[in-house]
Amino acid sequence: MRIGINIGNALLARRDPASGTLHGIAVDLARELARSLDQPAHLVAYDSAGRMADDAKSDAWDAAFLAADAARAHDITFTAPYLEIDATYLVPPSSTLATLEDVDRPDVRLAVSAQSAYDLALKRTITRAQIVRAPNVDASVDLFFAKKLEALAGLKPLLVDVAQKHPGCRVLDGRFTAILQAIGTPTGRDAAPLHAFVSAAKASGLVARLIEQNHVRGVTAAG
């Protein structure tokens, strides 16, 4: 079973730089999914969810772990979410931006990882700020600092880590959207086994246990 994994979201999946082995909540769940279906797991790694979503049309994977979003629903059938993560903004030390609403102003340039779930959300809500896109999450962070942009959009736990490495930067309170992580399969395929797996993984406490075992902060098992 070919399972897409987004290593661009370090909260859920990452590649060990020495061994190349994949680790994380999504990786553990992917292996459990394949085991539940009595199939071998062949993990297909992507550096962004957008690229993985695009490959739904090219028969590159049978199932994938990524955020559910209406903009992807034409090509992908999603399960109910198994986990959710808040998305917010990081601003530099000198910023006068204090609330989420302050960010949507004509004088604000907003860095974001292109085609991420929160980029898709921002496309629907940001009307005045200029969205400046980078190929992936790491590149969006680099862009924010290199170009001295006014704000960086991202998953709250990752932005907290960035703020800790750059004293004076602030993570704005609240969230502009909740990113609902789910399992998807290309439209037209039987999604029933995936639905059943997610339901059982949540009910059994598996998702909550994997969050704890992987020591991930700022994410919660979906209800």
Backbone torsions as a table, in degrees:
resi	resn	phi	psi	omega
1	MET	NA	122.0	-179.4
2	ARG	-87.0	120.0	-174.2
3	ILE	-123.0	121.2	179.9
4	GLY	-76.5	134.0	179.9
5	ILE	-128.5	129.1	179.9
6	ASN	-94.8	100.2	178.6
7	ILE	-81.9	0.0	172.6
8	GLY	-71.9	-20.3	175.3
9	ASN	-101.3	93.4	-174.2
10	ALA	-67.2	-15.0	176.4
11	LEU	-66.6	-31.0	-172.4
12	LEU	-112.4	-21.7	-179.2
13	ALA	-158.9	145.1	178.7
14	ARG	-153.4	158.0	178.0
15	ARG	-109.0	128.5	177.1
16	ASP	-65.3	122.7	-175.3
17	PRO	-64.9	-25.0	-178.3
18	ALA	-85.3	-49.3	-174.6
19	SER	-95.4	-21.1	-175.7
20	GLY	81.6	0.3	-179.0
21	THR	-72.2	141.9	178.0
22	LEU	-88.9	140.2	179.5
23	HIS	-136.7	162.9	172.6
24	GLY	127.5	173.0	-177.2
25	ILE	-58.3	-48.9	-178.3
26	ALA	-63.8	-36.1	179.1
27	VAL	-66.3	-45.8	178.7
28	ASP	-61.7	-42.5	179.3
29	LEU	-67.2	-37.1	179.2
30	ALA	-61.2	-43.1	179.7
31	ARG	-67.9	-36.9	176.1
32	GLU	-65.8	-38.4	177.9
33	LEU	-60.5	-50.2	-179.4
34	ALA	-61.8	-40.6	179.3
35	ARG	-63.6	-39.4	-179.7
36	SER	-65.5	-25.7	179.3
37	LEU	-98.7	6.3	178.8
38	ASP	57.4	45.5	178.7
39	GLN	-130.8	151.6	173.5
40	PRO	-71.8	146.5	180.0
41	ALA	-96.9	120.4	174.1
42	HIS	-112.2	104.1	-174.6
43	LEU	-82.7	131.0	-179.8
44	VAL	-113.6	108.5	-173.6
45	ALA	-88.2	140.6	175.7
46	TYR	-128.7	150.9	178.7
47	ASP	-91.4	0.3	174.3
48	SER	-156.3	149.7	178.7
49	ALA	-68.1	-31.9	-179.8
50	GLY	-62.1	-43.4	179.0
51	ARG	-67.4	-37.7	177.9
52	MET	-65.5	-42.3	178.8
53	ALA	-62.5	-40.2	179.2
54	ASP	-60.4	-32.6	-177.6
55	ASP	-76.5	-1.8	176.3
56	ALA	-62.2	-25.9	-177.5
57	LYS	-88.1	-4.5	-174.3
58	SER	-117.8	17.6	176.2
59	ASP	56.2	42.7	-179.4
60	ALA	-92.1	-19.2	178.9
61	TRP	-151.4	158.3	179.5
62	ASP	-96.0	-32.2	176.0
63	ALA	-145.3	155.6	-179.6
64	ALA	-148.2	147.7	177.9
65	PHE	-100.8	110.1	-178.4
66	LEU	-160.0	170.3	-178.4
67	ALA	-74.1	137.4	175.7
68	ALA	-77.4	134.1	178.0
69	ASP	-153.1	144.7	-178.3
70	ALA	-59.5	-30.6	-178.9
71	ALA	-68.8	-18.4	179.7
72	ARG	-101.6	-6.7	-170.4
73	ALA	-70.8	-16.1	178.7
74	HIS	-68.7	-35.3	-175.9
75	ASP	-103.5	-15.3	-174.0
76	ILE	-132.3	134.5	172.0
77	THR	-96.9	124.3	-175.2
78	PHE	-103.9	149.9	169.4
79	THR	-80.0	177.6	166.9
80	ALA	-63.4	154.9	179.7
81	PRO	-67.6	147.0	174.4
82	TYR	-104.5	-14.5	-174.4
83	LEU	-158.9	150.0	176.5
84	GLU	-133.3	150.7	-177.0
85	ILE	-138.3	134.2	177.1
86	ASP	-75.0	144.5	173.3
87	ALA	-117.1	135.9	-179.3
88	THR	-148.5	-158.5	-176.2
89	TYR	-124.9	149.1	169.0
90	LEU	-109.2	138.2	178.4
91	VAL	-127.5	154.4	-177.4
92	PRO	-74.9	168.2	-176.3
93	PRO	-55.9	-36.2	-175.5
94	SER	-84.7	0.3	-172.1
95	SER	-68.0	142.8	172.6
96	THR	-97.8	0.4	178.4
97	LEU	-70.9	126.6	-174.6
98	ALA	-119.4	-24.4	-177.9
99	THR	-129.9	166.4	177.6
100	LEU	-59.5	-38.8	-178.1
101	GLU	-65.9	-29.5	-179.4
102	ASP	-62.5	-24.1	-173.7
103	VAL	-68.8	-31.0	-176.2
104	ASP	-85.0	73.4	178.8
105	ARG	-130.5	153.7	-177.3
106	PRO	-61.4	-25.2	-177.1
107	ASP	-91.9	10.2	-177.6
108	VAL	-106.1	128.5	171.2
109	ARG	-106.5	126.4	-169.5
110	LEU	-116.8	114.3	179.2
111	ALA	-80.3	141.1	-178.8
112	VAL	-154.6	150.9	174.5
113	SER	-78.3	119.6	-173.6
114	ALA	-59.1	134.5	175.4
115	GLN	66.2	12.1	171.8
116	SER	-69.5	166.2	-179.8
117	ALA	-61.9	-36.7	179.9
118	TYR	-75.7	-26.6	171.6
119	ASP	-63.8	-43.3	178.2
120	LEU	-60.9	-38.2	177.9
121	ALA	-67.5	-41.3	-179.1
122	LEU	-66.1	-33.6	177.6
123	LYS	-58.0	-30.1	-177.3
124	ARG	-87.8	-16.6	-171.2
125	THR	-121.1	-30.8	-178.1
126	ILE	-81.4	124.0	-176.4
127	THR	-118.5	-19.7	-175.3
128	ARG	-119.6	-38.4	179.7
129	ALA	-68.1	155.8	177.5
130	GLN	-93.9	119.1	178.0
131	ILE	-86.9	123.8	-179.6
132	VAL	-112.5	114.7	-170.4
133	ARG	-98.1	145.0	175.9
134	ALA	-123.5	160.6	-173.5
135	PRO	-63.9	-29.4	-178.2
136	ASN	-155.2	-177.3	-174.4
137	VAL	-63.1	-50.4	-179.3
138	ASP	-58.2	-40.8	-179.8
139	ALA	-66.6	-33.1	178.5
140	SER	-67.9	-37.0	176.5
141	VAL	-65.3	-46.2	179.1
142	ASP	-60.4	-41.8	-179.6
143	LEU	-62.8	-43.4	-179.4
144	PHE	-55.9	-46.8	-178.2
145	PHE	-78.3	-40.6	-176.5
146	ALA	-65.2	-40.5	-177.8
147	LYS	-94.6	-0.3	-179.6
148	LYS	53.1	52.3	-179.9
149	LEU	-75.3	166.8	-173.9
150	GLU	-83.4	-21.7	-179.0
151	ALA	-158.3	155.2	176.8
152	LEU	-127.7	123.6	177.2
153	ALA	-90.3	144.5	178.4
154	GLY	179.2	-179.3	176.5
155	LEU	-73.2	133.9	-171.4
156	LYS	-54.6	-47.0	-178.7
157	PRO	-60.4	-36.2	178.7
158	LEU	-70.4	-38.1	178.3
159	LEU	-67.3	-35.0	176.0
160	VAL	-60.8	-42.3	177.9
161	ASP	-62.4	-41.8	178.9
162	VAL	-62.9	-43.5	-179.2
163	ALA	-62.0	-36.3	179.8
164	GLN	-67.3	-28.4	179.6
165	LYS	-86.8	-13.0	-178.0
166	HIS	-130.6	84.1	-176.6
167	PRO	-52.0	135.7	-179.9
168	GLY	101.6	-27.5	175.6
169	CYS	-67.9	146.6	-177.1
170	ARG	-125.2	143.6	172.1
171	VAL	-98.8	123.5	-177.4
172	LEU	-70.6	142.2	179.6
173	ASP	-66.7	152.8	176.9
174	GLY	86.4	-167.8	179.2
175	ARG	-145.6	145.1	175.2
176	PHE	-91.3	-16.2	171.8
177	THR	-164.3	159.9	171.7
178	ALA	-105.0	126.7	-179.8
179	ILE	-88.3	117.6	-175.9
180	LEU	-99.4	106.2	-179.3
181	GLN	-80.8	131.7	-175.9
182	ALA	-141.9	-175.3	172.1
183	ILE	-113.1	136.2	179.6
184	GLY	-121.6	157.9	172.8
185	THR	-137.7	148.1	179.8
186	PRO	-53.8	137.4	-179.0
187	THR	-53.1	135.6	-179.8
188	GLY	103.5	-14.6	178.1
189	ARG	-92.3	162.2	-179.2
190	ASP	-73.2	113.4	-179.1
191	ALA	-95.9	-3.9	-175.7
192	ALA	-55.9	-43.8	179.1
193	PRO	-62.7	-32.6	178.9
194	LEU	-70.8	-42.4	176.4
195	HIS	-58.3	-45.5	-178.4
196	ALA	-63.9	-40.5	-178.9
197	PHE	-64.3	-46.8	-179.0
198	VAL	-62.7	-43.0	178.7
199	SER	-59.2	-45.2	-179.1
200	ALA	-69.5	-37.9	-178.7
201	ALA	-64.5	-35.5	178.0
202	LYS	-76.6	-45.5	-176.5
203	ALA	-64.4	-34.1	-178.1
204	SER	-80.8	-11.0	-176.5
205	GLY	86.3	6.2	-178.3
206	LEU	-59.8	-45.0	-178.6
207	VAL	-60.9	-46.8	179.7
208	ALA	-61.4	-39.6	179.7
209	ARG	-65.8	-40.4	-179.3
210	LEU	-68.5	-34.5	174.7
211	ILE	-60.1	-44.9	-179.6
212	GLU	-68.5	-44.0	-177.6
213	GLN	-64.8	-31.9	-180.0
214	ASN	-90.5	1.4	175.4
215	HIS	56.0	46.2	-179.2
216	VAL	-100.0	124.9	178.7
217	ARG	-100.1	151.5	172.9
218	GLY	84.6	9.2	174.0
219	VAL	-122.3	152.7	179.0
220	THR	-134.7	148.1	175.0
221	ALA	-66.6	135.8	179.9
222	ALA	-71.1	150.1	-179.5
223	GLY	-78.5	NA	NA
